[in-house]
Amino acid sequence: MYVTVADFIKEWNREADLTLHVLDGLTDEALQQQVHGEGRSLGRIAWHLTTNIPEYLTEFGLKMEAVPNAEVVPATAKEIAATFRQVSARAAEVIQANWRDESLGQVQEAFGRQESNAAIIMGLIKHIVHHRGQITVLMRQAGLKPYGVYGPPKEDWVRYGVEHAPL
C-alpha cells in the first residue's frame, strides 16, 4: 500500500513505461485479434485500459479530461500508444496536484466497499496490469513477440544461455 504520493507516482510511472513497451509492440493488424468471436479485440482492450484512466480517477473525485471519442477504437496501434502515453502522464500530474500524502488514507465508497484512496489508486494499477496481461496473450495469438514485462519472453531466454524457457 502506498504511504506517500511520491511512492505511488514512482510505481505508476514504472508500470506506465512497461505498458508502453507492450503497446509499442502492437501492429495495426493485431488490433483485430480476439480470444473468441464475441470477445473484445486486442485493440478494444488496449483502448479500454487507456480511456478508463480518466474515467476511473474522475469517479474518485479527481478532475481529468476524458479521452475524446473514447467509444471508438483507433485504427492504428501508434495512436493507442500515443494516447496512453499522454493519458498516463496527465494522470500522474493530476494526482500529484490534487492529493497529499494524507489524502491516501482518506476512505470513500469504491465498487460497493469502503476503500482508502491508496487502495483505490492501487486498484487502477492492477486494472492496467490485468489488461496488459490479456494483451500479451492476444499478441502471442496474433504472432507477435510480447515485451518481457516482469521477465523475458521465451525468445529472449537464449541470451541467458537457456535454450528453452524454464517450466
N, C-alpha and C positions, 0 to 999 in steps of 0.2 A: 504494500500500500504506500502511496505517496505521502510524505510528510511536508515536502515543500513543493511549490510550483516549479522551481528550478529542476527538481528531481523528475517531475512529470515531463517537462519540456525536453529534458535530455533524452528520456526514453521515447517520447513522441517523435523527436527528430530522427532518432536511430531507426525506429520502426517505419517512419515515412520513407527514409532513404532505402531501406530494404524493400519496401513495397514498390518504390520507383524502379529499382533494379528489375523486379519481376515484371512490372508494366512495360518497361523498356524492351523486354524480350518478346513482347507480343507482336504479331503481324496482323495486318488488316484481315487477311483470310481466316486467321484463327479466331477472330472475334465471333464467328458464327458457330463455333464448336459447342455442342450440347452434350450433356450426360445422356439424355433421352429426349424424345420428341416434344414432350410437354415441359421440359425443364428450361431453366434460364440458360441463355448462351453465355459463353465466356465474356463477351463484350458487355452483356447486361450485368453480370456480376461485378466486373471491373468498374463499370459506370456507377452501379449502386454503391459500392464502397466509397467512391469519390463523392457522389452527390449527397450521401447520407451524413457526411461530417457536419455541414452547416445545419441540416435538419435536426440532428442529434443535439448539437450544442444549443440551438435555439430552444429546443424542448426543455432544457435545463437552465434557462434564464440568461444565456449569453446571446448577444446580438451579432449575427453573422449573416451576410447576404447569401441567399440561396443561389445555387448554380443555375444560370439561365437555361431554359429548355431541358431541365433535368429529366423529363419524361422520355426524351429522345436520345437513344444511344448514338454517339458519334460514329461515323463510318470509318474513322481511322484510329488505329492504336495510338498514334502520336498525339492526337487530340485528347484522348483519355488520360495519357500520362502527363501531358502538359497541364491539364485541368487539375489532376490530382496534386501536382507539384504546387500550383497556386493555392489550391484549397487547403492543403495541409500546412503550408507556410502561414496562411492567413489564420488558421485555427490556432496555431501557436501564439500569434500576435494577440488574438482576441483573449485567449486565456491569460496570458501574461498581463495584459492591460486591465483586465476586469477582476481577476481573483488574486488574493493574497494567500499566504500560507495558511492563515486562519480559515479562509474560505473552504479549504479542503475538508475540514471537519464538520462543516455545516451539513445538515441532513435535510433531504427533501424526498418527495414521492418519485419513485423511478420504477416503472413497469410493475406497479401494484405493490411495491415494497418501499420501506424507508431505507434510503441509502445515503451515505456520505458523498459529497462531491468528489472526493478522492476515488471512491468505488465507481462512481458514475463515469469519470473520465478513463479509469482503468477499463471499464466496460467498452468504451469506444475503441481503445486499442485492441482489445480482444475481438471485437466485431471485425475490425480490419484484418487481423491475423487469421480469423476463421475464414473469411472470404479469400484471402490471399492463398490459403491452402487449397481451396476449391479451384482457384485459378491455376495453380501449378499442376494439379491433376489434369485439368482440361488442356493445359499446354501440352502435356505428355500425349494425350489422346489426339491432339492436333499435329503431332510430330515435331513439336518444339522442345528444345532443351531448356528446362526452367533454371532460373538463377538459384544458386545454393544459399538459401536464406540463413539457416542455422547450421549448415553443414554442406559439404559438396554434393552435387548431383552425381549419379552413377558414372557419368562420362569423365568426371574430374578425379576419381579415386586413383587413376593411374599416376597422377602427379605425386601421390603419396606412396608409390610403389606397390599398390594393390591392384591386381588385375580385375577383380570383381568386388563390388561393394559388399561389405560385411552384412550378414543377415541379422 
